[in-house]
């Protein structure tokens, strides 16, 4: 796996010749390798460089005044009274785009990795060429370095801004005999088998199978085709849906990528769905017969109350803005709603202020929930309502949680809050862990977690319930430990011949024995009733 810079993705895309962004002059920027020397030599020691004849402390720290400062190739700050040049022109365009997206003026604090991602993603949607993407991204790094050196802003690590991870497909395929394009037999179905999977998805599969499905579902199918394309080194066609090719692709994914078995199983499921569809139409001679990928089941884990408190404190301490809303207001409200409702992050991000009334009754619209079948109502806690109202002060209408950056970037930013709380941050500890925590705590309190999560099968719910929270019975709870069964033996170490009670003491004979038997029966019945009540409590909320 290797990291891929967001700013150089889609290098082949072009920007229109009429777009003025294409004519922004190229300028040198400070290398990140000189970052340490620049900061130590100027910010800490107070050196100003050859062109610095003015004290930055006498100048108001604004974006406009920041344009007056630049860093030369030797890492020295310089100042010019007249602002202009590429810095100013590019900065103006970035500020205009920022205002268009966020609907507020850009500030010094907005020269950050989060805003850089937001701007670059907007450029990519406009088909900006790779050089332009890199130029705009370098502006953020350069301006942040200058602002930090002047003492106007905090330093940001832009090296951590990535579009995600990407497998080096070419290197890993060097010693692999890749399947050639399918030699289509001369038959009535030659045209169908030569159809690319992308055209097959758009023209055949979506109209027949995915109408009404969420955009995320369609996106996952496209991602699978994209990965299959990289492995083949060419555009896959319907004829590639055969056992040798698909099985080879899945095996390579298991051996050469860091993807989880669950992700690779998703790829198998989607490719075989295409395969089944084409085979039913007679486009392929056989149906898929590739076994499912073995996906180990994990023990459900939830946050403890202490961990949730630490997470909330970290969210309330986060700095910066998310769109128009301070991050210290955004994250606590988001965590609170997920914990109160147990809803998925995708549905929560679609909530609007119209979905909640003054009493704290929230409606999650069915079209935003998984399955898209029915609305669901929830009663929110008073503190959650207060946190939502705090957001309303900054954006009174529209979505409650307006996320202006790349959609997948929200997981990375929330992971930083988790790390600030001193908690482990990985793919299992993001928003879905709050959902597991809500389900486990609700079940432990006597609620029906199956109904809360909207599951139709109790077995699905069991994958969300932390056994530590719902207090499952374990052998250590009811079975004596090793060496603790000695009560069944007399002092001499021999087993007594007298009948035993359930407690292991000899039964008495005669009338006293009858009373003892009656007492024993009552005690046994009481234990059975208690155990039955416990089992009923554990089984409460069966499949609904």
BELHU-V516876 format. One record per residue. N is the residue number from 0. SS is DSSP state (a for helix, b for strand, c for the rest). Layout:
# BELHU-V516876
n | ss
N | SS
N | SS
This chain:
# BELHU-V516876
n | ss
0 | c
1 | b
2 | b
3 | b
4 | b
5 | a
6 | a
7 | a
8 | c
9 | c
10 | c
11 | c
12 | c
13 | c
14 | c
15 | c
16 | c
17 | c
18 | c
19 | a
20 | a
21 | a
22 | a
23 | c
24 | c
25 | c
26 | c
27 | c
28 | c
29 | c
30 | c
31 | a
32 | a
33 | a
34 | a
35 | a
36 | a
37 | a
38 | a
39 | a
40 | a
41 | a
42 | a
43 | a
44 | c
45 | c
46 | c
47 | c
48 | c
49 | c
50 | b
51 | c
52 | c
53 | c
54 | c
55 | a
56 | a
57 | a
58 | c
59 | c
60 | c
61 | c
62 | a
63 | a
64 | a
65 | a
66 | c
67 | c
68 | b
69 | b
70 | b
71 | c
72 | c
73 | c
74 | c
75 | c
76 | b
77 | b
78 | b
79 | c
80 | c
81 | c
82 | c
83 | c
84 | a
85 | a
86 | a
87 | a
88 | a
89 | a
90 | a
91 | a
92 | a
93 | a
94 | a
95 | a
96 | a
97 | a
98 | a
99 | a
100 | a
101 | a
102 | c
103 | c
104 | c
105 | c
106 | c
107 | a
108 | a
109 | a
110 | c
111 | c
112 | a
113 | a
114 | a
115 | a
116 | a
117 | a
118 | a
119 | a
120 | a
121 | a
122 | a
123 | a
124 | a
125 | c
126 | c
127 | c
128 | c
129 | a
130 | a
131 | a
132 | a
133 | a
134 | a
135 | a
136 | a
137 | a
138 | a
139 | a
140 | a
141 | a
142 | a
143 | a
144 | a
145 | a
146 | a
147 | a
148 | a
149 | c
150 | c
151 | c
152 | c
153 | c
154 | c
155 | c
156 | c
157 | a
158 | a
159 | a
160 | c
161 | b
162 | b
163 | b
164 | b
165 | b
166 | c
167 | c
168 | a
169 | a
170 | a
171 | a
172 | c
173 | c
174 | c
175 | c
176 | c
177 | c
178 | c
179 | c
180 | c
181 | c
182 | c
183 | c
184 | c
185 | c
186 | c
187 | c
188 | c
189 | a
190 | a
191 | a
192 | a
193 | c
194 | c
195 | b
196 | a
197 | a
198 | a
199 | a
200 | a
201 | a
202 | a
203 | a
204 | a
205 | a
206 | a
207 | a
208 | a
209 | a
210 | c
211 | c
212 | c
213 | c
214 | a
215 | a
216 | a
217 | a
218 | a
219 | a
220 | a
221 | a
222 | a
223 | a
224 | a
225 | a
226 | a
227 | a
228 | a
229 | a
230 | a
231 | a
232 | c
233 | c
234 | c
235 | c
236 | b
237 | a
238 | a
239 | a
240 | c
241 | c
242 | a
243 | a
244 | a
245 | a
246 | a
247 | a
248 | a
249 | a
250 | a
251 | a
252 | a
253 | a
254 | a
255 | a
256 | c
257 | c
258 | c
259 | c
260 | a
261 | a
262 | a
263 | a
264 | a
265 | a
266 | a
267 | a
268 | a
269 | a
270 | a
271 | a
272 | a
273 | a
274 | a
275 | a
276 | a
277 | a
278 | a
279 | a
280 | c
281 | c
282 | c
283 | c
284 | c
285 | c
286 | c
287 | c
288 | c
289 | c
290 | c
291 | c
292 | c
293 | c
294 | c
295 | c
296 | c
297 | c
298 | c
299 | c
300 | c
301 | c
302 | c
303 | c
304 | a
305 | a
306 | a
307 | a
308 | a
309 | a
310 | a
311 | a
312 | a
313 | a
314 | a
315 | a
316 | c
317 | c
318 | c
319 | c
320 | b
321 | b
322 | c
323 | c
324 | b
325 | b
326 | a
327 | a
328 | a
329 | a
330 | a
331 | a
332 | a
333 | a
334 | a
335 | a
336 | a
337 | a
338 | a
339 | a
340 | a
341 | c
342 | c
343 | c
344 | a
345 | a
346 | a
347 | a
348 | a
349 | c
350 | c
351 | b
352 | a
353 | a
354 | a
355 | b
356 | c
357 | c
358 | c
359 | c
360 | b
361 | b
362 | b
363 | b
364 | c
365 | a
366 | a
367 | a
368 | c
369 | c
370 | c
371 | c
372 | c
373 | c
374 | c
375 | b
376 | b
377 | b
378 | b
379 | c
380 | c
381 | a
382 | a
383 | a
384 | a
385 | a
386 | a
387 | a
388 | a
389 | a
390 | a
391 | a
392 | c
393 | c
394 | c
395 | c
396 | c
397 | c
398 | b
399 | c
400 | c
401 | c
402 | c
403 | c
404 | c
405 | c
406 | c
407 | c
408 | a
409 | a
410 | a
411 | a
412 | a
413 | a
414 | a
415 | a
416 | a
417 | a
418 | a
419 | a
420 | c
421 | c
422 | c
423 | c
424 | c
425 | c
426 | c
427 | c
428 | c
429 | c
430 | a
431 | a
432 | a
433 | a
434 | a
435 | a
436 | a
437 | a
438 | a
439 | a
440 | a
441 | a
442 | a
443 | a
444 | c
445 | c
446 | c
447 | c
448 | a
449 | a
450 | a
451 | a
452 | a
453 | c
454 | c
455 | c
456 | c
457 | a
458 | a
459 | a
460 | a
461 | a
462 | c
463 | c
464 | c
465 | c
466 | a
467 | a
468 | a
469 | a
470 | c
471 | c
472 | c
473 | c
474 | a
475 | a
476 | a
477 | a
478 | c
479 | c
480 | c
481 | c
482 | c
483 | c
484 | c
485 | a
486 | a
487 | a
488 | c
489 | c
490 | c
491 | c
492 | c
493 | c
494 | c
495 | c
496 | c
497 | c
498 | c
499 | b
500 | c
501 | c
502 | c
503 | c
504 | c
505 | b
506 | c
507 | c
508 | c
509 | a
510 | a
511 | a
512 | a
513 | a
514 | a
515 | a
516 | a
517 | a
518 | a
519 | a
520 | a
521 | a
522 | a
523 | a
524 | a
525 | a
526 | a
527 | a
528 | a
529 | a
530 | a
531 | a
532 | a
533 | a
534 | a
535 | a
536 | a
537 | a
538 | c
539 | c
540 | c
541 | c
542 | c
543 | c
